[in-house]
């Protein structure tokens, strides 16, 4: 990707998610790493057949993995704060 394209995407990102894109639930994730990046295998447990099934594999560079870690951390903190605010709001009503 050229510098101009990267600059345009950072300034005005457009994310297209097709309507038929499923959201998959994962019970766990296995992460493997190399010098150039990581691969995350998202897994569902199948207790009926006593096995684990990889439902999605995502590979990213180390740089993107670090950015993803930061973003996930921020989103988890936001989620906890929102949950706490909702709980406090409900408590005040009673």
C-alpha positions as CSV (number, residue, x, y, z in Angstrom):
1,X,0.0,0.0,0.0
2,X,1.4,3.4,-0.9
3,X,1.9,6.3,1.6
4,X,-1.0,8.3,0.0
5,X,-3.4,5.4,0.3
6,X,-2.4,4.8,4.0
7,X,-2.8,8.5,4.8
8,X,-6.2,8.6,3.2
9,X,-7.3,5.5,5.1
10,X,-6.1,6.9,8.4
11,X,-7.8,10.2,7.8
12,X,-11.1,8.8,6.7
13,X,-11.4,5.0,7.2
14,X,-14.4,3.2,5.6
15,X,-15.2,-0.2,6.9
16,X,-17.6,-2.3,4.8
17,X,-19.1,-5.3,6.6
18,X,-21.4,-7.4,4.3
19,X,-24.8,-8.1,5.8
20,X,-24.2,-11.9,5.6
21,X,-20.9,-11.7,7.6
22,X,-21.5,-14.0,10.6
23,X,-20.4,-13.3,14.1
24,X,-18.8,-16.4,15.5
25,X,-18.7,-17.2,19.2
26,X,-15.4,-18.6,20.5
27,X,-14.8,-20.4,23.7
28,X,-11.1,-19.9,23.6
29,X,-8.1,-18.9,21.5
30,X,-4.8,-20.4,20.8
31,X,-2.0,-18.0,19.9
32,X,1.2,-18.9,18.2
33,X,4.0,-16.5,17.3
34,X,6.9,-16.2,15.0
35,X,9.5,-13.5,14.5
36,X,7.3,-11.7,12.0
37,X,3.9,-12.0,13.7
38,X,1.2,-14.0,15.5
39,X,-1.6,-16.3,14.5
40,X,-4.7,-16.5,16.6
41,X,-6.9,-19.6,16.3
42,X,-10.4,-19.0,17.6
43,X,-11.9,-22.2,18.9
44,X,-15.3,-23.6,19.8
45,X,-15.6,-26.6,22.1
46,X,-17.7,-29.5,20.8
47,X,-18.5,-31.6,23.9
48,X,-20.7,-34.0,22.0
49,X,-17.7,-35.2,20.0
50,X,-15.1,-34.3,22.7
51,X,-13.1,-32.1,20.4
52,X,-12.1,-28.5,19.7
53,X,-12.8,-26.9,16.3
54,X,-11.0,-23.9,14.9
55,X,-13.7,-21.6,13.6
56,X,-11.4,-18.7,12.5
57,X,-7.7,-18.1,12.0
58,X,-6.3,-14.6,12.0
59,X,-2.7,-13.7,11.3
60,X,-1.2,-10.3,12.0
61,X,2.2,-8.7,12.1
62,X,3.8,-7.9,15.4
63,X,3.1,-4.2,14.9
64,X,-0.6,-4.9,14.3
65,X,-0.7,-7.3,17.2
66,X,0.6,-4.6,19.5
67,X,-2.0,-2.1,18.2
68,X,-4.8,-4.7,18.6
69,X,-3.7,-5.4,22.2
70,X,-3.9,-1.7,23.0
71,X,-7.3,-1.3,21.3
72,X,-8.7,-4.4,23.1
73,X,-7.4,-3.1,26.4
74,X,-9.1,0.3,25.9
75,X,-12.4,-1.4,24.8
76,X,-12.4,-3.7,27.9
77,X,-11.9,-0.7,30.2
78,X,-14.7,1.2,28.4
79,X,-17.0,-1.8,28.7
80,X,-16.3,-2.1,32.4
81,X,-16.9,1.6,33.0
82,X,-20.2,1.4,31.0
83,X,-21.3,-1.6,33.0
84,X,-20.4,0.1,36.3
85,X,-22.3,3.2,35.3
86,X,-25.4,1.2,34.3
87,X,-25.2,-0.7,37.6
88,X,-25.0,2.5,39.6
89,X,-27.9,4.0,37.6
90,X,-30.1,1.0,38.3
91,X,-29.1,1.1,42.0
92,X,-30.2,4.7,42.3
93,X,-33.7,3.9,41.0
94,X,-34.4,1.3,43.7
